[in-house]
Amino acid sequence: MVSGTRFEPDAVGAPPAYHLESVDNALQILLLLDARGELRVYEAADELGVARSTAHRLLATLRYRGFVDQDPAGRVYRPGRALAQLGLHAFARRDIRQVARPHLEWLCADVGETVHIMVLEGNGVRFVDGVEGTQPLRVGIRVGILLPAHATAGGKALLAALPAEQVRDLYPRGVPTLTPGTLETLGQIEDELREVSRAGYATNFGESAEGVAAVAVAVRDPLRSPIGAIAVAAPRERMPRARVAGIVSRLQQTAMRVGDQMVDLQEP
C-alpha cells in the first residue's frame, strides 16, 4: 500500500443510503491495524484522507473502548484486547457446541442430571446445546431458548466475568423478572455477581422457573474472557445446597476440558 493514498478495503455491495463517515473511518482503522499490526496518527490520517485531529479522536475513542492500545510514549497504536476478544468469541461460538458435546454427555452421565451449555446475548443467555437427564423427574432441555442472564446460573457465571460497568450498560431499560425469586434490581444483580466472582460458580434456586435449581461455571478463552457457561439443572428437591460443592467440582473439570480443547483448535 502506498503511503498518502486513501485506504480502500473491499466493500460489500453498494454504499448505504445513510453513510456514517465516522463509523466507516473507525472500521477502516481497525482493518489497517489488522493488516499492519501498528499505526500512528499521521498514518491513519493519510490513509483515510482526514485531518490528524480527526484521526486522533478516532483512535482515542477506539482506545477508550479497548479496541486499540497505545504505547507509553503515545505515538504508536496497536490492536487492543477487545479486538482480540471479538475474533476469539466469533471462533468460539462457531465451535463451542461441537467441542462441548462429548463433555456434556460425560457430565450428564456423571451427575445424573440435565446439563446445558449457553452463551451470552446482550443481557440474555442462549441455551445452545444440552443433554437431558434420564431420571423420571428431570429438567427438560432448553436448547434454543433465550432467558434473562441474571435469572439463570449460567447467565450469572457469564455476567460475573465481565467488568461491572459493562454489566450496568446491559440494563438500560431496567431488570426483567421471571419468578418471585428473580433478582429485581441492578443493585441486587451487582451484589450477586460479586458473590459469584468470589465463589467461582453461580446458582439459581427457582429464579428462572419455580421448582428448578441449577449450578454453573464459566468456560474461558485464552484471555480468560467468558465464551460460554456450563450448567447442571435439577428439580429443586434434588439440589440441596449440600450437593452443590460436588457438582461444582465436576463442572469445573468439564469447563476446563472444553476451554483447553477450544485453545487447541485455535492453534495453527
RAQUIFEN-V449169 format. One record per residue. PHI is phi in degrees with one decimal (none if undefined). BURIAL is 1 if it has 24 or more other C-alpha atoms within 12 Angstrom, else 0. Layout:
PHI_BURIAL ; PHI_BURIAL
This chain:
none_0 ; -86.9_0 ; -62.1_0 ; 94.1_0 ; -100.7_0 ; -69.6_0 ; -70.0_1 ; -127.8_0 ; -69.1_0 ; -59.8_0 ; -103.3_0 ; -115.4_0 ; 75.7_0 ; -79.2_0 ; -59.5_0 ; -67.4_0 ; -62.0_0 ; -115.2_0 ; -84.0_0 ; -95.0_0 ; -63.2_0 ; -65.2_0 ; -65.6_0 ; -60.2_0 ; -64.9_1 ; -62.9_1 ; -65.8_1 ; -66.5_1 ; -62.5_1 ; -63.3_1 ; -66.5_1 ; -61.7_1 ; -63.3_1 ; -64.0_0 ; -77.2_0 ; -100.9_0 ; 92.2_0 ; -157.7_1 ; -156.1_1 ; -108.6_1 ; -57.0_1 ; -65.5_0 ; -67.8_1 ; -62.7_1 ; -62.9_1 ; -64.2_1 ; -67.4_1 ; -88.8_1 ; 72.7_1 ; -124.5_1 ; -68.2_0 ; -62.4_0 ; -63.0_0 ; -66.7_0 ; -61.1_1 ; -63.8_1 ; -64.4_0 ; -62.1_1 ; -66.2_1 ; -64.4_1 ; -67.6_0 ; -63.8_1 ; -66.4_1 ; -58.9_0 ; -90.0_0 ; 84.4_0 ; -83.1_1 ; -134.8_1 ; -112.8_1 ; -120.3_1 ; -69.6_0 ; -56.2_0 ; -75.6_0 ; 80.5_0 ; -102.8_0 ; -118.1_1 ; -111.8_1 ; -131.9_1 ; -56.7_1 ; -98.0_1 ; -60.7_1 ; -62.6_0 ; -66.9_1 ; -64.5_1 ; -63.5_1 ; -58.7_0 ; -65.8_0 ; -67.2_1 ; -68.4_1 ; -62.1_0 ; -64.1_0 ; -63.5_1 ; -64.1_1 ; -72.0_0 ; -115.6_1 ; -65.2_1 ; -64.6_1 ; -65.2_0 ; -65.0_1 ; -76.4_1 ; -51.8_1 ; -62.6_0 ; -72.3_1 ; -64.5_1 ; -62.7_1 ; -62.9_1 ; -64.1_1 ; -59.7_1 ; -66.0_0 ; -73.4_0 ; -96.7_1 ; 75.2_1 ; -128.1_1 ; -68.7_1 ; -126.4_1 ; -134.9_1 ; -120.6_1 ; -141.5_1 ; -129.6_1 ; -81.9_1 ; -131.0_0 ; 63.1_0 ; -98.9_1 ; -115.0_1 ; -126.8_1 ; -102.5_1 ; -80.9_1 ; -98.6_1 ; -163.3_1 ; -169.1_1 ; -130.0_1 ; -82.3_1 ; -64.1_1 ; -105.2_0 ; -71.3_0 ; -54.7_0 ; -103.3_0 ; -148.0_1 ; -83.3_1 ; -76.1_1 ; -70.7_1 ; -117.4_1 ; -56.4_0 ; 94.8_0 ; -77.7_1 ; -112.1_1 ; -124.7_1 ; -56.5_1 ; -60.0_1 ; -71.7_1 ; -97.1_1 ; -124.9_1 ; -65.4_1 ; -63.2_1 ; -63.5_1 ; -62.6_1 ; -60.7_1 ; -74.3_1 ; -63.0_1 ; -65.8_1 ; -87.0_1 ; -98.1_1 ; -61.2_0 ; -57.4_0 ; -66.6_0 ; -68.6_0 ; -63.9_1 ; -60.1_1 ; -66.2_0 ; -78.1_1 ; -124.2_1 ; -72.6_0 ; -119.2_0 ; 92.5_0 ; -116.4_1 ; -76.3_1 ; -123.9_1 ; -114.9_0 ; -139.2_0 ; -59.4_0 ; -88.9_0 ; -68.4_1 ; -57.5_1 ; -108.3_0 ; -131.5_0 ; -63.4_1 ; -61.7_0 ; -63.8_0 ; -61.8_1 ; -62.7_1 ; -62.5_0 ; -64.0_1 ; -67.3_1 ; -63.5_1 ; -68.5_0 ; -62.0_1 ; -61.9_1 ; -68.2_0 ; -78.9_0 ; 90.0_1 ; -155.6_1 ; -126.3_1 ; -127.5_1 ; -146.1_1 ; -113.8_1 ; 73.2_1 ; -90.5_1 ; -103.5_1 ; -155.3_1 ; -63.3_0 ; 86.9_0 ; -116.4_1 ; -125.6_1 ; -150.8_1 ; -131.6_1 ; -148.8_1 ; -134.7_1 ; -84.7_1 ; -99.2_1 ; -118.2_1 ; -88.7_1 ; -61.2_1 ; -90.2_0 ; 69.6_0 ; -89.1_1 ; -75.1_1 ; -115.9_1 ; 176.2_1 ; -141.0_1 ; -114.1_1 ; -129.1_1 ; -110.0_1 ; -123.3_1 ; -153.5_1 ; -54.2_1 ; -58.7_1 ; -68.8_0 ; -100.0_1 ; -128.4_1 ; -67.5_0 ; -60.9_0 ; -66.6_0 ; -87.9_0 ; -60.6_1 ; -59.0_0 ; -65.5_0 ; -68.7_1 ; -59.1_1 ; -59.0_0 ; -66.3_1 ; -62.8_1 ; -63.4_1 ; -60.6_1 ; -66.4_1 ; -62.0_1 ; -65.2_1 ; -64.6_1 ; -64.5_1 ; -61.1_1 ; -62.8_1 ; -69.1_1 ; -65.2_1 ; -62.4_1 ; -60.0_0 ; -68.0_0 ; -81.6_0 ; -78.5_0 ; -67.8_0
